[in-house]
Amino acid sequence: MKLEIGPLEAASAASLPFEIVERKGLGHPDTLCDALAENLSRALSRVYLERFGTILHHNVDKALLCGGAARPAFGGGDVTEPIDIYLAGRATASFEGVTIPVDEIAVEESRRWLGENLRHLDPTHHVRIHPRVRPTSPDLAALFLRQHDAAAPLANDTSLGVGFAPFDELESAVLAVEHKLNSRDVRVAQPEIGEDIKVMGVRSGREIALTVACALVGRHVSDMDDYRRKKAHIREIASSAAGAGAEVALNAADGDTEDSVYLTVTGLSAEAGDDGQVGRGNRVNGLITPYRPMSLEAAAGKNPVTHVGKLYNLLANRIARALVAQVDGVLEAYCYLVSRIGHPVTEPQLFDLKLRLEDPAALAVLRPRLEEVARGELAGVTTLWRELLEGPQQVW
């Protein structure tokens, strides 16, 4: 495997006249699909490990959310038609004569996740879960099992991963606003804030403008005046998180009547106004960044051992962050990885780093240290699955 290292010659996103960054929050329909697909992969992986001592082949990276119907109202409201969520993909349903109840796991684990993460949603009555996971294909199952005889897991796809570091001012502001509004302390203090929060950031020159969509929950809002007061307070919280000088608009489409404001029963637009799908939302770094390199790969739900569509996107971001943090003089890093199906995940067919340095002439001097850090992070791809199963590593 050859590691390519060269200068990052393109202008930084922060230096351009304009920049756009988006974050679809915890309760956005697309994020819900990503979260449930990833949750199912982790649940299956744990079951496989417990019963067979190894993770078996699965890719449950297809999910579709069809919005329901609701009648939101100040002081209450009700859901009149449940949200339908379809979970699809492939998974090992039988191994060594033992049957794995994939459908039951999909339903139970989805309801558990929804109940633990969405305060105002009843995961039994407000949602219908439709498992559509089929048995894994024999050729991919065989390729997956070959990993036990290989020095490293074998890639089960030819795919690419990209990553960059560090976040610039706009990227940091967009992420900070959604994280703050969906933080535990704010949700306790402001129960009217629903989990469906989307932040669109636009920078023109040095001016940052954030448009925030935040679902309010009707049972915690008494009337139109109360809605306006609480909306103003939420905007203050968002402005504080965004940082000095950022302009924040909250629920910009609101009108002056009850039926023209962003009022919900569950805190989710999925109850009536929006649908969702895996892969249409945030990249693995939590953002949508069209002025940066991005992969269209849907990482959520892919198996954490051999599917480079997940591993290489996580790894590329990790490598970029490590280079900036650990090598003096690196201002910015882009990382590109490409796999080849059937080859070890530790041996990408392309490993390309683009770096912006304080001193561009120092690249040759820094090269040994750059290679050491990058190769060290690449070696960690074989144990990344442990972090994914333990839960702190998000892919959305």
C-alpha angles and dihedrals in degrees: 000000000000120000113212117205122182143148121285098235100172116096115264115258090240092057095054121100092244137023136179127201129173136190124190106204134225096281100040110122093240092049091049089056091049092046095049093046091050091044090054092049091052092047092051091046091054092048092049091049093048095048103033107017092241140066111256127212118287139142112185095167099132121090135153128194118201111195121238131215130263145171106220118194140170107272094014140340131180142240109244099182124027125239112255118218120188118198115196141167138089131300140166104261098175131032131169090350094308121119118219113209095226096166093050091048091050094053098041096045093046092052090047093052093046092049093049097046109032112060100192100039121095101215092202102046104024097048138049115201116207113191112204100167113144130198115282118258115265095235094053091044089053092047090050093052091050088072089080089066095043130083089237134012114281118238111251093202142030100241144138138237130196134186143168142194149241113024113236127224097276094045091050092048095051093049093044094053096053093042091051096048091047094043119121096244094051093046090052093048095041108035090171090073111098123209093244101096126152126186124197115188126196125183121197109183104313095334117105122199122184124195109200125193110197123175113223120209114235098214089064096047117072103192145333094288090051090049090054093048094049092044089054091050093049089051089054090053091049092047091051091052093046094058136237117324099017116130112222125196116188124202091346094185094061119129131193100268134073093250093052101056131084097263121150141175097222103025089252133105086211089077090075118334112051145036130208145207138189114264098021095097139052123351117236091278090062097253144087106227115175092176090060133058110280137176121220089215116130100225098179115098097015115127112268098223109056109003106106091188084077103026099048095048091051091043096048091056091045092051092049092050092047093052092052093045100041107033116068112228098028108123099173137005136196120190128196124187130180125186133201119220114251094020125107114277087229090064111060115185088228126028108173128174124190114192137188109208133193085232111028090196090063095072095100092049092047096044097093092052092044091052092047093054095042095047091045091055091045090055088059092066090090092063100035089101090071092061091047092053093047089057113231094101108084124196097195 
